[in-house]
Amino acid sequence: MPHTWDPSSATPEQALQRLVEGNRRFQKATGTPSGRTWSRQLATEAQRPFAIILGCSDSRTPVEILFDEGFGDLFVVRIAGNIVAPSVVGSIEFAASQFGSRLVVVMGHTGCGAIAATVMAIETGLGPESKNIRSITDRITPHIEGLVRPEVLRPERREGLIREAVRANVLASADHLRHGSRLIEELVLAGRVAVVGAEYELETGAVHFLDSLPLTVASPQSRET
């Protein structure tokens, strides 16, 4: 198993609390602009992101801003629909194995266009014409197709369906990371890394975490021999 921690690495609980507090500052407009100021020192310092975020590439969801963080604080992977493709898994594995980051967050958002396109494809049986876009909707489909029923496709219920589908996709992506990567699965089982899902509300600016962290996460020192 790779060496992924040092005594100063934030625990998953500490990292999650920092994200929660940062999002509160963002909502209240009391953030710290200095955290987003360039520094020459960044070119020579080793990366030490305290969390890894897999988010959607939607232009309204700039991850560092939503959590009031700056350069070097977060390792961010963004892709439409926050899907878990091989290159995404590889990016997260790299960060988890090299930088000591112990928290992985999969973050979807309300009003996600990739989710809406997938719902439409399931409803009509017609996927996007572009095979590249279809590669995104095809990854989302298994996670949400059970939700797309005739009674929830009525206009007055579609918004609720999209939101439910966003959450289902987030939770499925988080589960995929926990069990679809041997490296990440070993880190999770060893108590070194936690993977949680989250939803960003465009309407309020709030990030809601959909998973609870384990009540106890073993310290790295107790796991290392």
SULLINUR-V334826 format. One record per residue. N is the residue number from 1. PSI is psi in whole degrees, 0 to 359 (none if undefined). OMEGA is omega in whole degrees, 0 to 359 (999 if undefined). NEAR is the number of other ideal C-beta (glycine too) atoms within 10 Angstrom. Layout:
[[N & PSI & OMEGA & NEAR] [N & PSI & OMEGA & NEAR]]
This chain:
[[1 & 139 & 182 & 12] [2 & 154 & 176 & 13] [3 & 114 & 191 & 11] [4 & 16 & 184 & 20] [5 & 164 & 166 & 21] [6 & 170 & 187 & 9] [7 & 338 & 182 & 7] [8 & 1 & 179 & 7] [9 & 136 & 177 & 18] [10 & 139 & 174 & 19] [11 & 164 & 176 & 20] [12 & 320 & 180 & 24] [13 & 317 & 179 & 16] [14 & 319 & 180 & 14] [15 & 318 & 179 & 24] [16 & 317 & 179 & 23] [17 & 322 & 178 & 13] [18 & 320 & 177 & 19] [19 & 317 & 179 & 27] [20 & 314 & 181 & 12] [21 & 322 & 179 & 12] [22 & 320 & 179 & 22] [23 & 326 & 177 & 22] [24 & 318 & 178 & 16] [25 & 319 & 178 & 14] [26 & 314 & 181 & 19] [27 & 323 & 183 & 16] [28 & 1 & 181 & 10] [29 & 38 & 178 & 7] [30 & 29 & 184 & 9] [31 & 182 & 184 & 19] [32 & 92 & 181 & 12] [33 & 333 & 180 & 8] [34 & 337 & 178 & 8] [35 & 347 & 180 & 16] [36 & 22 & 179 & 14] [37 & 135 & 181 & 9] [38 & 144 & 177 & 9] [39 & 133 & 179 & 11] [40 & 332 & 181 & 6] [41 & 335 & 181 & 9] [42 & 335 & 183 & 11] [43 & 338 & 185 & 7] [44 & 341 & 180 & 6] [45 & 147 & 174 & 10] [46 & 150 & 178 & 8] [47 & 135 & 176 & 12] [48 & 54 & 179 & 15] [49 & 136 & 183 & 19] [50 & 350 & 177 & 22] [51 & 157 & 177 & 26] [52 & 128 & 181 & 27] [53 & 124 & 169 & 26] [54 & 112 & 183 & 29] [55 & 174 & 177 & 22] [56 & 153 & 181 & 26] [57 & 6 & 177 & 13] [58 & 133 & 185 & 19] [59 & 346 & 181 & 6] [60 & 7 & 184 & 11] [61 & 58 & 179 & 20] [62 & 106 & 194 & 12] [63 & 309 & 183 & 22] [64 & 321 & 181 & 18] [65 & 319 & 181 & 14] [66 & 331 & 181 & 23] [67 & 9 & 178 & 27] [68 & 50 & 178 & 23] [69 & 164 & 183 & 25] [70 & 203 & 182 & 19] [71 & 134 & 173 & 14] [72 & 358 & 184 & 18] [73 & 324 & 184 & 19] [74 & 143 & 172 & 23] [75 & 110 & 190 & 23] [76 & 129 & 173 & 20] [77 & 124 & 181 & 22] [78 & 133 & 180 & 16] [79 & 145 & 183 & 18] [80 & 131 & 179 & 17] [81 & 10 & 184 & 25] [82 & 48 & 181 & 31] [83 & 160 & 180 & 22] [84 & 88 & 175 & 23] [85 & 164 & 182 & 13] [86 & 318 & 181 & 9] [87 & 329 & 177 & 10] [88 & 313 & 178 & 19] [89 & 316 & 180 & 18] [90 & 319 & 179 & 13] [91 & 317 & 180 & 17] [92 & 320 & 176 & 25] [93 & 317 & 181 & 18] [94 & 312 & 181 & 15] [95 & 317 & 182 & 22] [96 & 328 & 184 & 26] [97 & 343 & 186 & 17] [98 & 330 & 191 & 14] [99 & 358 & 178 & 19] [100 & 8 & 179 & 22] [101 & 131 & 187 & 27] [102 & 1 & 178 & 26] [103 & 130 & 174 & 25] [104 & 127 & 179 & 27] [105 & 127 & 171 & 29] [106 & 115 & 187 & 31] [107 & 114 & 171 & 28] [108 & 187 & 180 & 28] [109 & 156 & 178 & 23] [110 & 151 & 178 & 19] [111 & 31 & 184 & 16] [112 & 123 & 181 & 27] [113 & 325 & 179 & 14] [114 & 323 & 177 & 23] [115 & 317 & 179 & 30] [116 & 320 & 179 & 17] [117 & 325 & 179 & 19] [118 & 318 & 176 & 28] [119 & 316 & 179 & 24] [120 & 318 & 180 & 15] [121 & 319 & 179 & 20] [122 & 318 & 183 & 20] [123 & 317 & 186 & 13] [124 & 341 & 185 & 8] [125 & 7 & 181 & 6] [126 & 113 & 178 & 9] [127 & 172 & 177 & 18] [128 & 147 & 180 & 16] [129 & 324 & 180 & 7] [130 & 126 & 179 & 10] [131 & 334 & 179 & 9] [132 & 319 & 175 & 7] [133 & 322 & 179 & 15] [134 & 330 & 178 & 16] [135 & 336 & 176 & 13] [136 & 308 & 182 & 19] [137 & 328 & 179 & 23] [138 & 330 & 178 & 15] [139 & 331 & 180 & 20] [140 & 326 & 188 & 27] [141 & 310 & 183 & 17] [142 & 336 & 184 & 10] [143 & 340 & 187 & 21] [144 & 352 & 188 & 21] [145 & 333 & 178 & 15] [146 & 343 & 180 & 10] [147 & 339 & 187 & 16] [148 & 92 & 180 & 17] [149 & 155 & 184 & 10] [150 & 320 & 185 & 7] [151 & 341 & 180 & 7] [152 & 4 & 179 & 16] [153 & 357 & 176 & 14] [154 & 146 & 185 & 9] [155 & 320 & 184 & 6] [156 & 346 & 181 & 7] [157 & 355 & 185 & 13] [158 & 319 & 181 & 14] [159 & 317 & 178 & 12] [160 & 323 & 178 & 10] [161 & 314 & 181 & 21] [162 & 317 & 181 & 20] [163 & 317 & 178 & 18] [164 & 321 & 180 & 15] [165 & 323 & 177 & 25] [166 & 312 & 182 & 25] [167 & 319 & 179 & 19] [168 & 320 & 180 & 19] [169 & 320 & 177 & 29] [170 & 310 & 183 & 28] [171 & 322 & 178 & 18] [172 & 321 & 179 & 19] [173 & 319 & 178 & 25] [174 & 318 & 179 & 23] [175 & 322 & 178 & 16] [176 & 317 & 179 & 19] [177 & 321 & 181 & 25] [178 & 327 & 188 & 18] [179 & 350 & 182 & 12] [180 & 357 & 177 & 13] [181 & 120 & 180 & 20] [182 & 319 & 181 & 9] [183 & 311 & 182 & 18] [184 & 320 & 179 & 23] [185 & 318 & 179 & 15] [186 & 320 & 179 & 13] [187 & 321 & 178 & 25] [188 & 314 & 181 & 21] [189 & 329 & 179 & 12] [190 & 357 & 180 & 15] [191 & 13 & 181 & 18] [192 & 332 & 184 & 27] [193 & 143 & 172 & 27] [194 & 144 & 178 & 23] [195 & 125 & 181 & 27] [196 & 157 & 176 & 23] [197 & 156 & 179 & 25] [198 & 157 & 177 & 25] [199 & 128 & 176 & 20] [200 & 128 & 178 & 26] [201 & 111 & 176 & 14] [202 & 327 & 187 & 13] [203 & 336 & 186 & 8] [204 & 342 & 185 & 10] [205 & 3 & 183 & 14] [206 & 143 & 172 & 14] [207 & 123 & 178 & 23] [208 & 126 & 179 & 14] [209 & 131 & 188 & 16] [210 & 347 & 179 & 16] [211 & 152 & 172 & 17] [212 & 141 & 175 & 9] [213 & 154 & 176 & 17] [214 & 148 & 180 & 12] [215 & 328 & 177 & 6] [216 & 131 & 174 & 8] [217 & 120 & 184 & 17] [218 & 140 & 177 & 12] [219 & 148 & 179 & 13] [220 & 324 & 182 & 19] [221 & 326 & 183 & 8] [222 & 345 & 182 & 9] [223 & 335 & 187 & 14] [224 & 138 & 178 & 11] [225 & none & 999 & 3]]
